[in-house]
């Protein structure tokens, strides 16, 4: 191998070594929990501990969390749990620190210390000092112990509820509940002349709820934990507390800060946040090289009594009964803070009352003026739309009038010839004059119909037959439809429909819809030009639909069809449908449009509420 090869190999080895040295060492921490998820204090502690440890260490940390309780590895013997823990580290470095959370986990770790990782430092955290007993800590062990003073919690209950004669202790049937039952029975002997204690470890969850709903008067509930019931069912604290709060007829108290805010009144509580922070500080010192036996902290005691203001109000507990130095959380605003605005407003009302009255009167006048202006604008817009519609029908009007006028002229000419020839007979003269009179009446009706349509008017609601409105509207456009070779189908409901509305304005809406339909089918072959008018009279409303077989509504008009000045016609202004919607809204109804599955579009007008009355013919 040449000198260059040796140099390259040496450079590669140095580079690898430098790269290896640059990678940070990942600390391995094994956390053994006493219970699985669902225990509020342990869940709160674990969550805080992981965050505090990660923020306090200068190197990355990998936390492996294992529950050693029966709810974590159901029915597994201790040796199986030990084997599972060891197998978790079979393909990686052994843990740099073992942290136990809770009493059962501390007992498990100390019992199987030699089978697990005997050289790894052991930190017993969140463990009541009663679990440690008289067994001294080993050389490589440290503890962050606590003192749960439930007797002090009972004293708090007696102070805030001095008439209490019975305490219902909720413990559950697991190892933690059994432990505390033994311990607290001895502690509570000091209250035997004043209180009766009942325990829940022999109850199922449903029995617990039934029992808590019928407790004797002057009973208080102390909640320790309820991880398992008498049948072995596992329950989360959050679920148990929520159901207890909803069903119990007595107030709940607890000694852990994690329970505050979940329906408990309060009491002397151990701060879980302080405990997790202290544990993380001790763990950081050990991971940074300090011998575990040299890092010792005194047991943590319960903090000052802390209460939930909402529960105090619920159970009518005055704050004057709270122990000295108590802390009240979730407090609502004080009377001054809550009603300060009201008080200031009341004080200033005498000064500004006249100004408020003037402002209200001015606002009322402005609102009335705006309503009048709105009505006037509606009338002007509707009038403009009607005139535009009638302008479009000019040729149809001329053609419609030409028929009766031509008939009258022919009859008059025939009469003149007969008179000149002296061939007129009385019967013939009568027929000719009757025909002239009929055609003259028809021409008058045509002129009156269009003159009424053109007349400018305000909204004037009167009882009208909606079917008559449809018939009149069809008559207005009949000649135009015939000229365009459009076939019409009219399906009117058998039920008579009388509504409260303005006949001319509603007629304007229908004429507009009919003319739009006529324009829509203009490009289709004559054989397919078809418009259908249909009514459906229901119990509370009537629906009028105008359907065509045209090209349908363009997708780009979706959502903007009734917007002013939006149109697909080269000769349109885009206000007809806007005016139609305004008129229908003034009648308390709605107007909608959609494309038909087989082509074309349908416009529906619905008049609702008390405007509709109907009866069978």
Beta strands, then each sheet from edge to edge (+ up, - down):
strand 1: 27-33
strand 2: 61-67
strand 3: 97-101
strand 4: 121-128
strand 5: 141-147
strand 6: 166-170
strand 7: 196-199
strand 8: 219-223
strand 9: 252-254
strand 10: 266-268
strand 11: 300-301
strand 12: 305-308
strand 13: 327-329
strand 14: 462-465
strand 15: 487-491
strand 16: 495-501
strand 17: 530-537
strand 18: 542-548
strand 19: 589-595
strand 20: 601-607
strand 21: 612-616
sheet 1: 2+ 1+ 3+ 4+ 5+ 11+
sheet 2: 7+ 6+ 8+ 9+
sheet 3: 10+ 12- 13-
sheet 4: 14+ 16- 21+
sheet 5: 15+ 17+ 18- 20+ 19-
end
